[in-house]
């Protein structure tokens, strides 16, 4: 099994390096940054508002693209929902707000208003996108949250730019389930001839996925470094790593042990609630993608190249890395009265590759923070200001940057949360380049 995964890692690596020969600074000036969210729920699954209303929120809040990613459904046909169920989720004003925004003629109904048989149509994406999309200003991308499980462990992956719904692929283990679902997405991408992105959602949700799991499955190259849902254990607990350390553990193992490309991190909302200020509300996390046009294939191609960053509020004007000079440089968008601190992080080559497994009182092995060498996730440099930079020395397995502002998040999912941005790991390419 390990031999098979190493082979897959090599194929994945060769494909990635063919796309990123000089990093992502080469033709940046010809491209634009596009802001979008790829994890959003509506009444089609467990959200509490109509997909048109949700899309309108993102349009009005200056997003350029959005994927509606309901659980195990793509929303390609009309679905009828009882008014009582809509009100039980979104409150008595949900339907009234829908009418007010889109008009009486738009709302499709059947049955007797106020009676048990009264139903409202949930329109498919193909019907409402024409009212909300605008060329080079806003794009809707079809998506699905493939919601699988191994026993009681939830294994959720988002597939963006699908042509048809994908049922959960299943698996005997967490690793097998992730791999099977990623392969199913890849198969559809090959059949359809279009770019499709698949990323692992909220790995600490239900404590389902370990860093070792995600390191081992080389086919999966994307995960959520920040998810705005308040119930996904973003910071870990006393025995499990938060997602910052999770990322570093997984990438250290991928690069150093499995010779596979690192994980890239996305920021998402995972929004479910749109009628108040509590719960999983929108506007908490997103990605900024640098692409030459606002089209699904162009955006996903850029994400596959790693030409994007994740954010919970901090915006970057530029991210530059050249494999020849081996310098990583950021340009942060200023905000009045706000200061920024950038940490350049990664793992040095001389980290301790052996460590004892931690066990509980009954001798069962645990995946816990103390298990790992403290050099994993080393802060190589801390810098303040708007143009921080780091010169790689060659002693690092990889380097990534996290920018933290002094501005409190206006809609936090965590206590005392400030706004941040995360860039993708760089400096690892030469270790895996087969040339």
Helices and strands as residue ranges (DSSP letters): H 2-19, G 28-30, E 32-37, H 51-60, E 65-68, E 79-82, H 83-90, H 94-102, E 109-110, E 119-122, H 125-132, E 139-150, E 153-160, H 174-192, E 197-200, G 205-207, H 211-216, E 222-227, H 243-252, I 253-257, E 264-268, E 286-291, H 296-305, E 308-311, E 316-322, E 327-332, E 340-348, E 358-359, E 365-366, G 369-371, E 378-384, E 389-391, E 396-408, E 418-422, H 429-432
